[in-house]
């Protein structure tokens, strides 16, 4: 079954903060409606779950942060536990973006904040070597790969991993219908959320687009037809692939 003419698209991400999103440009150019609703959300572990890990935050002298979400969840736990982080704490961040984000919570001082220039953990190699005596705490999501831990183990870094957040399905209102001609997904968890929210979902002639090979695999494993995928050599971004799909698909229906 081919996809129907696309007039209304659901992007399974939070609504952009500005009107400058390329999705809005597409909507205007092709006279389609674009709606945003995240199928997944990140939630922090409860204090009970954190306490079960038997971690005392003040035992640590340095933090390893790989995402802004990790920063938010760590300081949220500290706030709820009424812990004041000492001025002496050092922060090792996987990118400058994460490092600068720390300003939301602490006074930014270069001598205690280090970041990778490559946005990869090995970019912190010299900083770790220089501060080898630190005791590191590493906040991670519940589902994570061990690539960074393998690097830390190899460097013989004294660190403790702590699960501080997880990605879960975002609930839809009861009775809500998926009244769209196309839905775009960005992670396998988004597909799982669709199935848990709408167990009777039938794709029919609705188009499904996705970003990333693992998401594409999840679409196919769920028995759905994948109509639009990125990144591809000609379409490196989701919006580029989506534009090509709308142009070709809607031409067939004109």
Secondary structure, DSSP 8 states (H G I E B T S, - for coil): -------EEEESS---SSTT-HHHHHHHHHT-EEEE--SEEEEE--HHHHHHTT--GGG-SEEEESSHHHHHHHHHHHHHTT----TT-EEEESSHHHHHHGGGTS---GGGEEE-SSSSGGGGHHHHHHTTT--EEEEEESS--SHHHHHHHHTT--EEEEEEEEEEE----TT-----SEEEE-SHHHHHHHHHH-TT---TT-EEEEESHHHHHHHHHTT----EEE--SS--SHHHHHHHHHHHHHHHT-
